[in-house]
Amino acid sequence: MSTIRFTGIQVRGGKAVSIEDTIIKEERFSLYLNGSHFTDIVASANQTMELGAGFIVCQGLSKSVERVTVSGHEIMVTAPIAGSIKKEIVTTGSVGVIRHLPGRVNSDHSITIAEVYAITDEIVTDLWRQTGGVHCSVLYHNGRIVMRSSDVGRHNTVDKVIGYAVLNRIPLGECVIGCTGRQPRDMVIKYAHAGIPVIISRAATTDRGIAAADEFGITLICFSRQDRFTVYTHQDRIRDLFG
């Protein structure tokens, strides 16, 4: 992933000193769907194949991806698409897709309180520690973290870990995603399109985020930090929540 060094003035204890900081670079990628330009994505320059695959699935455009190729800053995705496509602006200011709302996530996958703590501890990357300028997401499957992503956008990190699962044929209904970012409605709908049953975030949600998680059958856990977390919906997926 691309970073750059910048000089700044750091004030600590009322004293100013000159420092060199490591800053994350944001780059622009053009996403092509079945040979036609679909949108541009501001993202970090890593895991771009996964980004392309995950974007298509998380936007509800397709349940599967046939092929992803990357050339420079162009991401080319081939996927079966049904129906017309209309675009909208989502909470990040980026382009989303107006599609039929997803169905409920039908998964009996469950986890324990100890797993919530363990996943939360993993929602961090070296780049986050180094720059403080990225979001992180992790994909938890079969008792371990199988994918970790950093990006300037929280949406992108989710697309990347879901894209990894799609490209590697990992059953999404058996996965948990941990994320550093807020979980408003449009984020929750991404998980619903993909069929992810459990979301753990270090950050907050919104009223519409909670309503969407309840509607689509997703267990939404937020403010997961150190030894505490809040479960807002479908608490039954936390097996030992009440002992």
C-alpha positions as CSV (number, residue, x, y, z in Angstrom):
1,M,0.0,0.0,0.0
2,S,1.3,3.5,-0.9
3,T,2.3,5.9,1.8
4,I,4.3,9.1,1.7
5,R,6.3,11.1,4.2
6,F,5.3,14.6,5.2
7,T,6.8,17.1,7.6
8,G,4.6,18.6,10.2
9,I,4.8,20.5,13.5
10,Q,3.7,18.4,16.5
11,V,2.7,20.1,19.7
12,R,3.0,18.0,22.9
13,G,2.8,19.3,26.4
14,G,2.7,22.9,25.0
15,K,6.0,22.4,23.1
16,A,6.3,22.4,19.3
17,V,8.7,20.1,17.5
18,S,9.2,19.3,13.8
19,I,8.4,15.7,12.9
20,E,8.1,13.5,9.8
21,D,4.8,11.6,9.6
22,T,3.8,8.7,7.4
23,I,0.6,9.6,5.5
24,I,-1.6,7.2,3.5
25,K,-2.1,7.9,-0.2
26,E,-5.6,7.9,-1.6
27,E,-5.9,6.9,-5.2
28,R,-8.6,6.7,-7.8
29,F,-9.6,3.5,-9.6
30,S,-12.0,3.0,-12.5
31,L,-14.3,0.0,-12.2
32,Y,-15.5,-1.6,-15.4
33,L,-18.4,-4.0,-15.3
34,N,-18.8,-6.4,-18.2
35,G,-16.7,-4.2,-20.4
36,S,-18.4,-0.9,-19.6
37,H,-17.2,1.9,-17.2
38,F,-19.4,1.7,-14.1
39,T,-17.9,4.1,-11.6
40,D,-14.7,5.5,-10.1
41,I,-13.7,4.5,-6.6
42,V,-11.3,6.4,-4.3
43,A,-9.4,3.7,-2.5
44,S,-6.0,2.5,-1.3
45,A,-3.8,0.7,-3.7
46,N,-4.0,-2.8,-2.3
47,Q,-6.3,-5.9,-2.7
48,T,-7.9,-4.3,-5.8
49,M,-9.2,-7.6,-7.2
50,E,-11.0,-8.2,-4.0
51,L,-12.3,-4.6,-4.0
52,G,-13.8,-5.1,-7.4
53,A,-15.5,-8.5,-6.6
54,G,-16.7,-7.3,-3.2
55,F,-18.2,-4.0,-4.7
56,I,-20.3,-6.0,-7.2
57,V,-21.7,-8.4,-4.5
58,C,-22.1,-5.8,-1.8
59,Q,-24.1,-3.5,-4.1
60,G,-26.5,-6.3,-4.9
61,L,-25.6,-6.4,-8.5
62,S,-24.7,-10.1,-8.5
63,K,-24.4,-13.0,-6.2
64,S,-21.3,-14.3,-8.0
65,V,-18.3,-13.0,-9.9
66,E,-16.8,-14.8,-12.9
67,R,-13.6,-12.9,-13.3
68,V,-11.6,-9.9,-12.0
69,T,-8.6,-8.4,-13.7
70,V,-6.6,-5.3,-12.7
71,S,-4.4,-3.2,-15.0
72,G,-2.9,-0.2,-13.4
73,H,-5.8,1.8,-12.0
74,E,-8.5,-0.1,-13.9
75,I,-10.5,-2.9,-12.3
76,M,-12.4,-5.0,-14.7
77,V,-15.1,-7.3,-13.4
78,T,-17.1,-9.9,-15.3
79,A,-20.3,-11.0,-13.5
80,P,-23.9,-12.0,-14.4
81,I,-26.2,-9.0,-14.0
82,A,-30.0,-9.1,-14.2
83,G,-32.2,-6.1,-14.7
84,S,-31.4,-2.4,-15.1
85,I,-29.0,-0.4,-12.9
86,K,-29.7,2.9,-11.2
87,K,-27.1,4.8,-9.2
88,E,-27.4,6.8,-6.0
89,I,-25.1,8.8,-3.6
90,V,-24.5,7.0,-0.3
91,T,-23.3,8.3,3.1
92,T,-19.6,8.5,2.1
93,G,-20.5,10.7,-0.9
94,S,-19.6,7.8,-3.2
95,V,-21.8,6.0,-5.8
96,G,-24.0,3.2,-4.7
97,V,-26.6,1.3,-6.6
98,I,-30.4,1.4,-6.3
99,R,-31.5,-2.3,-6.4
100,H,-34.3,-4.3,-4.9
101,L,-33.7,-4.6,-1.2
102,P,-32.0,-7.9,-0.1
103,G,-33.9,-10.7,1.6
104,R,-33.2,-11.7,5.2
105,V,-29.9,-13.3,6.0
106,N,-30.9,-16.9,6.7
107,S,-27.9,-18.2,8.7
108,D,-27.8,-20.1,12.0
109,H,-24.2,-19.2,12.5
110,S,-23.4,-18.1,16.1
111,I,-20.4,-17.0,18.1
112,T,-19.5,-16.6,21.8
113,I,-18.7,-13.5,23.9
114,A,-15.1,-14.7,23.9
115,E,-15.1,-14.7,20.1
116,V,-16.5,-11.1,20.0
117,Y,-13.6,-10.0,22.2
118,A,-11.0,-11.9,20.1
119,I,-12.3,-10.5,16.8
120,T,-12.4,-7.0,18.2
121,D,-8.7,-7.3,19.2
122,E,-7.9,-8.2,15.5
123,I,-9.6,-5.2,14.0
124,V,-6.3,-3.4,13.5
125,T,-3.5,-3.4,11.0
126,D,0.1,-2.3,11.0
127,L,-0.8,0.5,8.6
128,W,-3.5,1.7,11.0
129,R,-0.9,1.8,13.8
130,Q,1.5,3.6,11.5
131,T,-0.7,6.3,10.0
132,G,-4.0,6.4,11.9
133,G,-5.5,7.4,8.5
134,V,-7.2,4.2,7.4
135,H,-10.1,2.0,8.3
136,C,-9.7,-1.7,8.9
137,S,-11.9,-4.7,8.4
138,V,-11.3,-8.4,9.1
139,L,-13.1,-11.6,7.9
140,Y,-13.5,-14.3,10.5
141,H,-14.3,-17.8,9.4
142,N,-14.0,-21.2,11.0
143,G,-12.5,-19.9,14.2
144,R,-9.8,-17.7,12.7
145,I,-9.1,-14.4,10.8
146,V,-8.8,-15.3,7.2
147,M,-8.5,-11.8,5.6
148,R,-7.5,-8.4,6.9
149,S,-7.9,-5.1,4.9
150,S,-6.9,-1.5,5.3
151,D,-8.2,1.3,3.2
152,V,-9.0,5.1,3.3
153,G,-12.7,4.2,3.1
154,R,-14.6,1.9,5.5
155,H,-16.8,0.8,2.6
156,N,-13.8,-0.4,0.7
157,T,-12.4,-2.5,3.5
158,V,-15.7,-4.3,3.7
159,D,-15.8,-4.8,0.0
160,K,-12.3,-6.2,0.0
161,V,-12.9,-8.8,2.7
162,I,-16.2,-9.9,1.2
163,G,-14.5,-10.0,-2.2
164,Y,-11.8,-12.2,-0.8
165,A,-14.5,-14.6,0.4
166,V,-16.3,-14.6,-2.9
167,L,-13.1,-15.2,-4.9
168,N,-12.1,-18.0,-2.6
169,R,-15.5,-19.6,-2.3
170,I,-15.8,-19.1,1.5
171,P,-19.4,-19.4,2.6
172,L,-20.5,-15.9,3.5
173,G,-23.3,-17.2,5.8
174,E,-20.6,-18.7,8.1
175,C,-18.6,-15.5,8.4
176,V,-18.3,-12.6,10.8
177,I,-16.9,-9.2,9.8
178,G,-15.2,-6.9,12.2
179,C,-14.8,-3.2,11.2
180,T,-13.5,0.1,12.6
181,G,-16.1,2.2,10.9
182,R,-19.6,3.5,11.6
183,Q,-22.5,1.2,10.6
184,P,-25.4,3.3,9.0
185,R,-28.1,1.8,6.9
186,D,-26.2,1.7,3.6
187,M,-23.3,-0.3,5.3
188,V,-25.8,-2.8,6.8
189,I,-27.4,-3.3,3.4
190,K,-24.0,-4.2,1.9
191,Y,-23.8,-7.1,4.4
192,A,-27.3,-8.1,3.7
193,H,-26.7,-8.4,0.0
194,A,-23.6,-10.5,0.7
195,G,-25.4,-12.7,3.3
196,I,-23.1,-11.9,6.3
197,P,-24.9,-12.8,9.6
198,V,-22.8,-11.0,12.2
199,I,-21.1,-7.6,12.2
200,I,-18.8,-6.3,14.9
201,S,-17.8,-2.6,14.9
202,R,-15.5,-0.6,17.1
203,A,-17.7,2.4,16.2
204,A,-21.3,3.5,16.4
205,T,-24.4,2.8,14.3
206,T,-27.4,4.9,13.5
207,D,-31.1,4.4,14.1
208,R,-31.6,3.4,10.5
209,G,-28.6,1.1,10.7
210,I,-30.2,-0.7,13.6
211,A,-33.6,-0.9,11.8
212,A,-31.9,-2.3,8.7
213,A,-30.0,-4.9,10.7
214,D,-33.3,-6.0,12.5
215,E,-35.2,-6.1,9.2
216,F,-32.5,-8.1,7.3
217,G,-31.7,-10.6,10.1
218,I,-28.2,-9.4,10.9
219,T,-26.6,-9.4,14.4
220,L,-25.2,-5.9,14.8
221,I,-22.6,-5.3,17.5
222,C,-21.1,-1.9,18.0
223,F,-18.9,0.0,20.4
224,S,-16.9,-3.1,20.8
225,R,-13.8,-2.0,22.7
226,Q,-11.7,-3.7,25.2
227,D,-14.1,-5.6,27.5
228,R,-17.4,-4.1,26.4
229,F,-19.7,-4.2,23.4
230,T,-23.4,-3.5,22.6
231,V,-25.6,-5.9,20.8
232,Y,-28.5,-4.1,19.0
233,T,-30.2,-6.8,17.0
234,H,-30.7,-10.6,16.8
235,Q,-28.9,-11.3,20.1
236,D,-29.6,-15.0,19.7
237,R,-26.5,-15.4,17.6
238,I,-24.4,-14.7,20.7
239,R,-24.7,-18.2,22.3
240,D,-23.7,-17.4,25.9
241,L,-25.0,-13.8,26.1
242,F,-27.1,-14.6,29.1
243,G,-25.1,-17.4,30.6
